Amino acid sequence: MPKKQKFPYLVGSKWTSQQTTWGWRHFQVVNRKNEGRWIFAEMIAACDPSVRFWLNAQQLKDSNLWQAGWQMLQEITAESEASET
């Protein structure tokens, strides 16, 4: 029986950074790379395809850093305010 792949839907997924990253907040995963037990995602800015970087896919699980999908700024601030109370 083949081993279950971690992050099977990684490529094509969309993410919102909780903080501005290289001037942008909205990114899409365009590639993945397996390096031993680590999985890396190549992120590309939605509004500027020249902004690309690799990141450990495990970081996408940290809601303090990333939110799944493309969130509007109002949604991000509302969520952070709700978690503080």
C-alpha positions in Angstrom: 0.0 0.0 0.0 1.5 3.4 -1.0 2.4 5.9 1.7 -0.2 8.7 2.0 1.1 12.0 0.5 1.4 15.0 2.8 -0.3 18.1 1.5 -2.0 16.4 -1.5 -3.8 19.5 -2.7 -0.8 21.9 -2.2 -0.2 22.9 -5.9 -2.9 25.4 -7.0 -4.0 26.3 -3.4 -4.4 30.0 -2.6 -3.1 31.6 0.6 -3.3 35.0 2.4 -0.3 36.1 4.4 -1.1 37.6 7.8 1.6 40.2 7.2 2.8 41.9 4.0 5.4 39.6 2.3 7.5 41.3 -0.4 4.8 43.9 -0.7 1.9 41.5 -1.1 -0.6 39.4 0.9 -2.2 37.0 -1.7 -0.2 34.1 -3.0 -0.7 30.9 -4.9 1.3 27.6 -4.7 2.7 26.9 -8.2 5.1 24.1 -7.3 6.1 21.6 -4.6 9.3 20.0 -3.7 10.0 17.0 -1.4 13.3 17.2 0.3 13.6 14.1 2.6 10.9 14.5 5.2 10.3 18.2 4.4 7.9 19.5 1.8 8.4 22.9 0.3 5.9 25.1 -1.6 6.8 27.6 -4.3 4.7 30.7 -3.7 3.9 33.3 -6.3 2.2 36.7 -5.6 -1.2 36.9 -7.2 -0.7 40.4 -8.4 3.0 40.2 -9.4 4.2 37.0 -10.9 7.8 38.1 -10.6 7.5 37.7 -6.8 8.3 34.1 -6.1 9.8 32.2 -3.1 10.0 28.8 -1.5 8.6 28.1 1.9 8.4 25.1 4.2 4.8 23.9 3.6 4.4 23.2 7.3 4.3 27.0 7.9 1.0 27.2 6.0 -0.6 25.4 8.9 0.3 28.3 11.3 -2.7 30.6 11.3 -0.6 33.4 12.8 1.3 33.4 9.5 -1.1 32.2 6.8 -4.8 31.8 6.1 -6.2 29.4 3.5 -7.8 31.2 0.5 -7.6 34.8 -0.4 -9.0 36.9 2.5 -9.9 40.6 2.3 -8.0 42.9 4.7 -11.3 43.5 6.6 -11.6 39.8 7.2 -8.0 39.5 8.4 -8.4 42.4 10.9 -11.8 41.1 12.1 -10.4 37.6 12.8 -7.4 39.0 14.6 -9.6 41.3 16.8 -11.9 38.4 17.6 -9.1 36.2 18.7 -7.8 38.9 21.0 -11.0 39.1 23.0 
